Every structure is written in C-alpha cells, then in structure tokens.
Amino acid sequence: MAVPVIVYGKSGSGKSRSLKNFAEDEIYLVNILGKMMPFKGTFKYITDGDDVQTIMAGLAKMPTNAAVIDDFGYIMTNMFMKGHGAGDQFKLYNQIGDTVWNFINYIKNLPRDKVVYLIMHDDTGDDGFSKLRTIGKLLDQKVCIEGMVTVVLHSVIKGDKHLFKTNSDGNDLAKSPEGMFPEIEMENDLKEADKYIREYWGLKPLKEGK
C-alpha cells in the first residue's frame, strides 16, 4: 500500500517551494496548471495537465518512489469550471466527489514504498480554523479528504521563515503519527519530510542506493 500525504496552505506559503531540494530525478511531478516552479532547475519526470486518467497511468509507471501533484485542488476546480454551465449541478458535484475519492484510493493501491504528495490550498473560516479548499459539500461533509490520509502537513509563514506544521495546535488540520517528526514545526523542505516518513514506516529510500 502506498502513502498519500496532503500538503496544504495559502498561496505563497511555500508549498511548491518545498520541492526545491529534490534532485531532478528523485520525484515524479504532476504539474496540474503547467506553471513554472518558484526556484531554478526542473525535474526529469513531469506530466502536465489535469486529466485524471493520464495522471493515474503516470503514477502506475513512475520510475521514482515519490510523486508530487501540484496543485491537486485544481483537479476539482478545473472540473467545476469546465462543467458548471453545462447542466445538472448536483451531478457535477457528485462527479467531483467521486473523482477525488477514487483517486486517493487509487494512490493507496499503488506499490508499497511509493509516497504521493497532494498539494492543496487552504480556506480559513470566520473562526480562524484552516481547512482544505474543496468543491462541494460532498467532499467536506461526507468524504472528508484529510480523514483518508495519515499525514497532513500545513505550510505556513512565520516571520521570514517558511515552515511545515506537523501536528495541529487546534486551528488547522496538520497531523502525523506520534514520533514521526522530531518537532511540531520544521523547515518546509519536502525532501526532509519524506525522509522522516520513510524512516518511520520502514519504506525504501527516496532514491535506491541511498
């Protein structure tokens, strides 16, 4: 069973920036919007676009032990924007919910040692609680995406530092198993987070031979 991990935060909080320490051949990047990375360099294995079947096919044969889907939330947004003016809205929301639920379960059925990072934006309510930005009540109230994964990293900025919160302070969805990470906050380096996740669950290294 593979491991889906959610990385979420506000725009500009450093979610994409957190990929900068991966070597070019260490991850399979799914670039939903085809946007440029906020750092120099590129990756060897990339799929651009939001077609779910194409993404699943790419994950099934990816030559790396880690994949990053940036920004997973835009799979939902793009489905909504392409379909909201063309008929039954209730049916569209159900299709979006089905797609997300099926996709995360598909990830879990990938081979062991694979870790797939789902980058998403957040929404902050009037009560100050930070949650995932999704489309439709089905995902929020019935599916509960964060409930389908064991690790949620919250990307935040404190002063001049970009950080990952690894467990919640009661105001967000951050969570991880006890003892997986040494601190509640860490630099938002996804390669470093990947190391802790693999060590905790005894998964193969990010790159064979290391």
C-alpha positions in Angstrom: 0.0 0.0 0.0 1.3 3.4 -1.0 1.1 6.5 1.2 -0.9 9.6 0.2 0.2 12.8 2.1 -1.5 16.1 2.0 0.5 19.4 2.0 -1.7 22.4 2.2 -1.5 26.1 2.9 -2.2 29.5 1.5 -0.9 30.7 -1.9 2.7 31.9 -1.4 3.2 29.9 1.8 5.9 27.8 0.2 4.1 24.7 -0.9 5.8 24.5 -4.3 9.0 26.0 -2.8 9.3 22.9 -0.6 10.3 20.8 -3.6 13.5 22.7 -4.2 15.9 20.3 -2.5 14.8 17.2 -4.5 17.3 16.2 -7.2 15.9 16.3 -10.7 15.4 12.5 -10.8 14.0 12.0 -7.3 10.3 12.8 -7.9 7.6 12.4 -10.5 5.9 15.8 -10.7 2.4 16.2 -11.9 2.1 19.9 -12.8 -1.7 20.4 -13.0 -1.5 24.0 -14.2 1.8 23.7 -16.1 3.2 26.6 -14.1 6.9 27.4 -13.5 8.5 26.3 -10.2 9.5 29.1 -7.8 13.1 28.1 -7.9 15.8 27.4 -10.5 16.0 23.9 -12.1 13.5 21.4 -13.2 12.6 17.7 -12.9 13.3 14.8 -15.2 9.9 13.1 -14.9 6.9 15.5 -15.4 3.4 15.2 -16.6 1.5 18.5 -17.3 -2.3 18.7 -17.2 -5.4 17.7 -15.2 -6.6 14.6 -17.0 -7.1 12.1 -14.1 -6.7 9.0 -16.3 -3.4 10.3 -17.7 -2.2 11.1 -14.1 -3.2 7.7 -12.8 -1.4 6.0 -15.7 1.7 8.1 -15.0 1.7 7.2 -11.3 1.3 3.5 -12.1 4.6 3.5 -14.1 6.6 6.3 -12.4 10.3 5.4 -12.1 10.6 7.2 -8.7 9.5 6.3 -5.1 7.8 9.7 -4.7 5.3 11.8 -6.7 4.1 15.3 -6.1 0.7 16.5 -7.5 0.9 20.3 -7.6 -1.8 21.6 -7.2 -4.2 18.7 -6.6 -7.0 21.1 -5.7 -7.1 22.4 -9.3 -8.3 19.0 -10.5 -11.5 19.8 -8.6 -11.5 23.5 -9.7 -11.0 22.7 -13.3 -13.7 20.1 -13.3 -16.1 22.6 -11.9 -15.1 25.4 -14.2 -15.4 23.2 -17.3 -18.8 21.8 -16.3 -20.7 24.2 -14.1 -22.5 25.9 -17.1 -23.5 22.7 -18.8 -26.4 21.1 -16.9 -27.1 19.3 -13.7 -25.1 21.0 -10.9 -25.9 18.2 -8.4 -24.5 15.6 -10.8 -21.3 17.7 -11.3 -20.6 17.9 -7.6 -21.1 14.2 -7.3 -18.7 13.6 -10.2 -16.1 15.8 -8.5 -16.6 13.9 -5.2 -16.4 10.5 -6.9 -13.2 11.5 -8.7 -11.4 12.7 -5.6 -12.4 9.7 -3.5 -11.5 7.2 -6.2 -8.2 9.0 -6.9 -7.0 8.8 -3.3 -8.0 5.2 -3.1 -6.1 4.5 -6.3 -3.0 6.0 -4.7 -3.3 3.7 -1.7 -3.3 0.7 -4.1 0.0 1.7 -5.7 3.0 -0.4 -4.7 4.4 -0.1 -1.2 7.3 2.4 -0.8 5.6 4.9 -3.0 4.6 8.2 -1.4 2.4 10.6 -3.2 2.1 14.2 -2.1 -1.1 16.1 -2.8 -0.5 19.8 -2.7 -3.7 21.9 -1.9 -4.8 25.4 -0.9 -6.5 26.2 2.3 -9.6 28.1 3.3 -9.8 30.0 6.7 -13.2 30.3 8.2 -14.5 33.2 10.4 -13.5 31.2 13.4 -9.8 31.2 12.2 -9.8 27.4 11.5 -7.7 26.4 8.5 -9.2 23.7 6.3 -8.8 22.3 2.8 -10.2 24.2 -0.1 -12.5 21.8 -1.9 -15.6 22.0 -4.2 -18.9 20.9 -2.8 -20.4 19.7 0.5 -20.0 16.1 -0.5 -16.2 16.4 -0.1 -16.4 18.5 3.0 -19.1 16.7 4.9 -19.2 13.1 3.5 -15.7 12.2 2.1 -13.5 14.4 4.4 -10.3 14.2 2.4 -8.0 14.7 5.3 -9.6 11.7 7.0 -8.4 9.5 4.2 -4.7 10.1 4.9 -2.5 9.8 8.0 -0.2 12.7 7.4 -1.2 16.3 6.7 1.5 19.0 6.6 0.4 22.6 6.9 2.6 25.1 5.1 2.8 28.4 6.9 5.0 31.5 7.1 6.2 32.8 10.5 8.3 36.0 10.2 10.8 35.3 7.5 10.6 31.5 7.8 8.7 29.0 5.6 7.6 26.1 7.8 5.6 22.9 7.9 3.4 22.3 10.9 3.4 18.5 11.5 0.7 18.5 14.2 -2.3 20.8 14.9 -2.5 23.5 17.5 -6.2 23.2 17.3 -6.6 25.7 14.5 -5.7 23.6 11.5 -5.7 20.1 10.0 -2.0 19.3 10.5 -1.4 15.7 11.8 1.1 12.9 11.8 1.8 9.8 13.9 3.4 10.4 17.3 7.2 10.4 16.9 7.3 10.6 13.1 8.7 14.1 13.2 11.1 15.5 15.8 9.3 18.8 16.2 5.8 20.2 15.7 7.3 22.7 13.3 10.1 22.1 10.7 11.5 23.9 7.7 9.3 23.3 4.8 11.6 21.0 3.0 9.5 18.2 1.5 12.6 16.1 0.9 13.4 16.2 4.6 9.8 15.4 5.5 9.9 12.5 3.1 12.9 11.1 4.9 11.1 11.1 8.2 8.0 9.5 6.7 10.1 6.7 5.2 12.1 6.0 8.3 9.0 5.9 10.5 7.2 3.3 8.3 10.3 1.4 7.1 9.8 2.4 3.5 12.5 2.2 0.9 14.7 5.3 0.5 13.6 8.1 -1.9 16.3 7.0 -4.3 17.6 3.4 -4.4 21.2 3.1 -3.2 20.9 6.0 -0.8 
